[in-house]
Structures are given as structure tokens and as C-alpha cells.
């Protein structure tokens, strides 16, 4: 950086001094996102309290312009860091690309895709690994493996490029809302793991991979025995990426999550803090060259999210899951491509565990006792569908508070989104509208306006006379 100034939105018109220690803190946030492949901000938060006491680095200034305030950020009197005031769930899509520096290729598949989510109300976090061979619909384009969405988005100049289409693809197929994305290449992973002194990994199963890909598009042997190992960057990357074990890609995802915890342990060692502080400028340069962050995420929001995450406990508040063999079927396409066909009902169960969603409700037996608030939305091009369904439900004892158009009109299947547990209501809606059990999605958003949101899709419209 040519000068130690960063421009970001303001909560007031005044210029506020910030220590350049925040540059280190921001670096640690991004470091954690990269090297953990998506666990979130937990490592940063664990060291923030101690790093914040350091006077190693000089001061710098963040300018914030009047009228550009973030609705989710507040700078409170007497506080060093901005506070995150939003109440909606925050979800990141973390993407790793196998970018080979000597190649001119501009369009990259994602080698790693992970969802990281945090509910700022309950302070429960989750990490969900998505296998790259999952066969999905890529909205507006084709059906293909999920790792091709990024490449297709860049190739065809999709609005927002490859990262945006990857986000839309995951949202469409998993039924979640993604707020931001982070994309990184693996060179950053290697360099930063080396800089933190490597990580300790207890390998549960021998790995012997004779076809681990090299940067020059060849192969080499990667072997590791069962037991405790200390891996530096290259070895850690190979351990996280190899697919040659009993569980294939599913084991690979589990190893990546094992790396998450190993890096957490390494970075939070007391003697690591001075080393990280001393290397902050170099690490920041690595991150600038190797990471792309969603442009919607501003600097003050990034810092506020990190400040929020200090309340998250890695052992108690973070749920790790993988879309694995329970959620997919192995198949081969006519052109002999190996793919994973999604079992959507099973994927919903795993997704709901990660997002802390629950459909159970004890002691409530009737719709009247549940007293739900319900919104019916038309997700099709059939005019008047939401109004007609709302009238039908009302006539059959289901109270409807609101009806309107959905965010889009191309929903193939209908959804019954439970923002709060209303099982009796959900069952009655399914029965009356003749929808399958798989239509129910647990939104579990305690701040949502309505308890239940019904989105009518083409499957429901096709039933109507």
C-alpha cells in the first residue's frame, strides 16, 4: 500500500482515528477465511483481545463519508470497534480455485465450496462442505457439476461474474440465502500456513495418492501414515485436497474441516501473536494478491462482523457438516463423467442442522393453539394465484396475514418456509395445498415478519383448473 489510509463509509461526518492494529485484525480475519476454508471469524476473535493490547504498529485513519452509513453497523461511544447491529442471519460462500500462476487460463472451476453461517440473534454458527461433483441446475444456463458454475459465470460474462453465478447456484439448489462470498487461490493457503509455523494433524487413515496433481499438470505421489503429523503449507494443502481415501471427496471435505480446527489451535497459541503482528504487512500483501471479497462487504462491516464473532465458541457454537454419501448417489453420465446426484430430502436435513433449524414443537397440537402468522407468495407467472390460495386456506381454517408476489416468478416447486416452529400448521398446509413433505423448509429466523411463508411454484399452479 502506498499510504496507510483506507476509505470506508461513515456513521458520522467526522474523521475517526483508528490504530493500524486494525489492519492486522482485518488481515487475520481474511487469513482465517482462507486457511480454514470457511469456518468464519472465530480465530481472529480469539486473538483480537490480546492483539488489541499491542502497540506494535503506528496509527492510521479510516475516513467515512456522510450518507454512506451501513444499516448494520453502529459506532458506539467509548468502543474501539464498530458493532454489528443487524439481526438477520449472515451467510458466506467460501470458494477456493486451483489457479496455476504459469497458465493463461482465465476461467476457473471451484475446487472448494463451503457455506459458513452465523445467526447474530442466537450466536449459533455452522459450516457446510459442498462436494464439487454435485449435479445441480445452474440457473439460466444448464445442468452440470456445481464446481462449473464459477467458470460458466466468467466465460459468459454473467452479471457479477463467476462468483455471483456460483452464489446463485448454491442458493437455488440448497434453498439458502447467501449474503457475501470470498474467493481465494491455494498459493495464499500455502504461504500463510507456512507463516504460522504449520499445523498439527492427527491422520486417522493412511493416504497413498499416486495421482496428486502438480502445478505443471503432471502427477506426483502423496503418502501419509496414520498418526500425528506436523504439516507445513504444501503438505497441509495436499492433505486437504487429495481424494484418494476410502470416502473419496467426502473424506476430503472432512479433512478440510479438520484443518479448520488445527489452524484454530495453532493461531491461538500465545507465542503466535507477536509473529502474526510482525508479519502483518507481508500477509496483507499475500491476501491482496490472492483473494477476492464480495464488493458489497465494506470495511466497517467486515470489522463489525469480526467484533460480533467474538461471542462464538468453536467447540460449542459451531456445527460442522458435509453433504456426503448419505445425501447423494454416485452416477456416471453418458459421456462417462462421474457425478453425485443429490438426495434433496437428505440434503435438507444436513443443511438444517448447520443452520440451526428445528421443526419440532412440543405441547402444541392444533393450528389454533399455534396462532401462526402466514404470508402467501406467488412464485409463478399465473396471475392471482396467491390471492386464490390465501382465500382457500382462510376458508379451511388457516389464517393468512398477507399475500403478494414472490421475489421471482420462476419457482418450479412450492416451498413452505417455517421461520418459527409451527408443525401443525405446516402439516395442514401441505394437506390442503396437496404439497409433498419435502416442500417444508425450516427458516428458523426469529426476526422474520411472518411465522410461515408459502411460496407457490409451478407444481402448485399446474394443479389448478
VENKA-V355536 format. One record per residue. N is the residue number from 0. RES is the residue in one letter. SS is DSSP state (hx for helix, st for strand, lp for the rest). Layout:
BEGIN
N/RES/SS + N/RES/SS
END
This chain:
BEGIN
0/X/lp + 1/X/lp + 2/X/lp + 3/X/lp + 4/X/st + 5/X/st + 6/X/st + 7/X/lp + 8/X/lp + 9/X/lp + 10/X/lp + 11/X/lp + 12/X/lp + 13/X/lp + 14/X/lp + 15/X/st + 16/X/st + 17/X/st + 18/X/st + 19/X/lp + 20/X/hx + 21/X/hx + 22/X/hx + 23/X/hx + 24/X/hx + 25/X/hx + 26/X/hx + 27/X/hx + 28/X/hx + 29/X/hx + 30/X/hx + 31/X/hx + 32/X/hx + 33/X/hx + 34/X/hx + 35/X/lp + 36/X/lp + 37/X/lp + 38/X/lp + 39/X/lp + 40/X/lp + 41/X/hx + 42/X/hx + 43/X/hx + 44/X/hx + 45/X/hx + 46/X/hx + 47/X/hx + 48/X/hx + 49/X/hx + 50/X/hx + 51/X/lp + 52/X/lp + 53/X/lp + 54/X/lp + 55/X/lp + 56/X/lp + 57/X/lp + 58/X/st + 59/X/st + 60/X/st + 61/X/st + 62/X/st + 63/X/lp + 64/X/lp + 65/X/lp + 66/X/lp + 67/X/lp + 68/X/lp + 69/X/lp + 70/X/lp + 71/X/lp + 72/X/st + 73/X/st + 74/X/lp + 75/X/lp + 76/X/lp + 77/X/lp + 78/X/lp + 79/X/lp + 80/X/lp + 81/X/lp + 82/X/st + 83/X/st + 84/X/lp + 85/X/lp + 86/X/lp + 87/X/lp + 88/X/lp + 89/X/st + 90/X/st + 91/X/st + 92/X/st + 93/X/st + 94/X/st + 95/X/st + 96/X/st + 97/X/lp + 98/X/lp + 99/X/lp + 100/X/lp + 101/X/lp + 102/X/lp + 103/X/lp + 104/X/lp + 105/X/lp + 106/X/lp + 107/X/lp + 108/X/lp + 109/X/st + 110/X/st + 111/X/st + 112/X/st + 113/X/st + 114/X/st + 115/X/st + 116/X/st + 117/X/st + 118/X/st + 119/X/lp + 120/X/lp + 121/X/lp + 122/X/lp + 123/X/st + 124/X/st + 125/X/st + 126/X/st + 127/X/st + 128/X/st + 129/X/st + 130/X/lp + 131/X/lp + 132/X/lp + 133/X/st + 134/X/st + 135/X/st + 136/X/st + 137/X/st + 138/X/lp + 139/X/lp + 140/X/lp + 141/X/st + 142/X/st + 143/X/st + 144/X/st + 145/X/hx + 146/X/hx + 147/X/hx + 148/X/hx + 149/X/hx + 150/X/hx + 151/X/hx + 152/X/hx + 153/X/hx + 154/X/hx + 155/X/lp + 156/X/lp + 157/X/lp + 158/X/lp + 159/X/lp + 160/X/hx + 161/X/hx + 162/X/hx + 163/X/hx + 164/X/hx + 165/X/hx + 166/X/hx + 167/X/hx + 168/X/hx + 169/X/hx + 170/X/hx + 171/X/hx + 172/X/hx + 173/X/hx + 174/X/lp + 175/X/lp + 176/X/lp + 177/X/lp + 178/X/lp + 179/X/st + 180/X/st + 181/X/st + 182/X/st + 183/X/st + 184/X/st + 185/X/hx + 186/X/hx + 187/X/hx + 188/X/hx + 189/X/hx + 190/X/hx + 191/X/hx + 192/X/hx + 193/X/hx + 194/X/hx + 195/X/lp + 196/X/lp + 197/X/lp + 198/X/st + 199/X/st + 200/X/st + 201/X/st + 202/X/st + 203/X/lp + 204/X/lp + 205/X/lp + 206/X/st + 207/X/st + 208/X/st + 209/X/st + 210/X/st + 211/X/st + 212/X/st + 213/X/lp + 214/X/lp + 215/X/lp + 216/X/lp + 217/X/lp + 218/X/st + 219/X/st + 220/X/st + 221/X/st + 222/X/st + 223/X/st + 224/X/lp + 225/X/lp + 226/X/st + 227/X/st + 228/X/st + 229/X/st + 230/X/st + 231/X/lp + 232/X/hx + 233/X/hx + 234/X/hx + 235/X/hx + 236/X/hx + 237/X/hx + 238/X/hx + 239/X/hx + 240/X/hx + 241/X/lp + 242/X/lp + 243/X/lp + 244/X/lp + 245/X/lp + 246/X/lp + 247/X/hx + 248/X/hx + 249/X/hx + 250/X/hx + 251/X/hx + 252/X/hx + 253/X/hx + 254/X/hx + 255/X/hx + 256/X/hx + 257/X/hx + 258/X/hx + 259/X/hx + 260/X/hx + 261/X/hx + 262/X/hx + 263/X/hx + 264/X/hx + 265/X/hx + 266/X/hx + 267/X/lp + 268/X/lp + 269/X/lp + 270/X/lp + 271/X/hx + 272/X/hx + 273/X/hx + 274/X/hx + 275/X/hx + 276/X/hx + 277/X/hx + 278/X/lp + 279/X/hx + 280/X/hx + 281/X/hx + 282/X/hx + 283/X/hx + 284/X/hx + 285/X/hx + 286/X/hx + 287/X/hx + 288/X/hx + 289/X/hx + 290/X/st + 291/X/st + 292/X/st + 293/X/lp + 294/X/lp + 295/X/lp + 296/X/lp + 297/X/lp + 298/X/hx + 299/X/hx + 300/X/hx + 301/X/hx + 302/X/hx + 303/X/hx + 304/X/hx + 305/X/hx + 306/X/hx + 307/X/hx + 308/X/hx + 309/X/hx + 310/X/hx + 311/X/lp + 312/X/lp + 313/X/hx + 314/X/hx + 315/X/hx + 316/X/hx + 317/X/st + 318/X/st + 319/X/st + 320/X/st + 321/X/st + 322/X/lp + 323/X/lp + 324/X/lp + 325/X/lp + 326/X/lp + 327/X/st + 328/X/st + 329/X/st + 330/X/st + 331/X/st + 332/X/lp + 333/X/lp + 334/X/lp + 335/X/lp + 336/X/lp + 337/X/st + 338/X/st + 339/X/st + 340/X/st + 341/X/st + 342/X/lp + 343/X/hx + 344/X/hx + 345/X/hx + 346/X/hx + 347/X/hx + 348/X/hx + 349/X/hx + 350/X/hx + 351/X/hx + 352/X/hx + 353/X/hx + 354/X/lp + 355/X/lp + 356/X/lp + 357/X/lp + 358/X/lp + 359/X/lp + 360/X/lp + 361/X/lp + 362/X/lp + 363/X/lp + 364/X/lp + 365/X/lp + 366/X/hx + 367/X/hx + 368/X/hx + 369/X/hx + 370/X/lp + 371/X/lp + 372/X/lp + 373/X/st + 374/X/st + 375/X/st + 376/X/st + 377/X/st + 378/X/lp + 379/X/lp + 380/X/lp + 381/X/lp + 382/X/lp + 383/X/lp + 384/X/hx + 385/X/hx + 386/X/hx + 387/X/hx + 388/X/hx + 389/X/hx + 390/X/hx + 391/X/hx + 392/X/hx + 393/X/hx + 394/X/hx + 395/X/lp + 396/X/lp + 397/X/lp + 398/X/lp + 399/X/lp + 400/X/lp + 401/X/st + 402/X/st + 403/X/st + 404/X/st + 405/X/lp + 406/X/lp + 407/X/lp + 408/X/lp + 409/X/lp + 410/X/lp + 411/X/lp + 412/X/lp + 413/X/lp + 414/X/st + 415/X/st + 416/X/st + 417/X/st + 418/X/lp + 419/X/lp + 420/X/lp + 421/X/lp + 422/X/hx + 423/X/hx + 424/X/hx + 425/X/hx + 426/X/hx + 427/X/hx + 428/X/hx + 429/X/hx + 430/X/hx + 431/X/hx + 432/X/hx + 433/X/lp + 434/X/lp + 435/X/lp + 436/X/hx + 437/X/hx + 438/X/hx + 439/X/st + 440/X/st + 441/X/st + 442/X/lp + 443/X/lp + 444/X/lp + 445/X/lp + 446/X/lp + 447/X/lp + 448/X/lp + 449/X/lp + 450/X/lp + 451/X/st + 452/X/st + 453/X/st + 454/X/st + 455/X/st + 456/X/lp + 457/X/hx + 458/X/hx + 459/X/hx + 460/X/hx + 461/X/lp + 462/X/lp + 463/X/lp + 464/X/lp
END
